């Protein structure tokens, strides 16, 4: 059983954009205790990693509706850049 819904954003790699997305998550979904790792009660968490020579951001949301809202918001935000 999957607890979190994963949203992968390959072009969200700059620190400014990544931290702006994290701030959006805190404002919209709520604070997430980073010390709780993958605790089932944690509403979301994020991490970045290198994939095929490019850095990508991965956000994980407990509520699938939050994952969809996040994906739509950030797709709209960076579509214009």
N, C-alpha and C positions, 0 to 999 in steps of 0.2 A: 504494500500500500504506500503510495507516494504522499508525503506530508506537505512538501513544498512544490510550487509551480516555478519552473526556471524560465527566466527571460534573458536571452543572450543578445548583447548589443556589441557587435564587433567594432563599430566606429566610435564608441564612447570610451576613448582611451586617454585623452588628455586629463591631467589632474583637475583642472578647473571644471570640466564637464562632469567628471566622475563625482566630485564632491558636491556639485550642484544637484545631481541626481540623488545622491544620498540625503541631502537636505530636503529635497522634495519628499522622499520617503518618510523622513521623520515628521515633516509637517502634515502629510496626508495620512499615513498609516499609523504613525506613532513611533516612539523611541524603541530601539531594539538593543537589548543588552548584549554587547559583543563578547562578554565573558561566558555567556551561556552556550556558545558554539552553535550546535544544531538542535538545541532544546526545542521540543515540540510546541512549547508555549510562546516561542519567539515569533513575532509577526513577520519579520523579514530579515534577510542578511545579504551582503554583497561581497564579491571578491573579484579580483582581476588576475588574469594569467596570460602568458604568451601562448599563442596558437599559430603555428605555421609562420613564424616570424613577425606576427602582429599581436599587439596586446588587445584583449577584449574584456569587457565587463560582463559579469554574470550576477543577476539579481534573483533572489529566491524569495517567494512570497507564500505565506501560509494560506491566505485567502486567494483563490484564483481570480476573483473580481479585481483585487488590487493589482495583480500581475497584468491583467488586461488593461486597466486604467493607466498603469505605469508605461506599458509598451506604446499605447496610443499617444500619451502625452509626450514622450521623448521622441517618438517617430515624427510627430508634428514639429517639435522644437528644432530638430536637426535636419529636417527635410529642406529647409530654406538655406542652410549653410553650404 
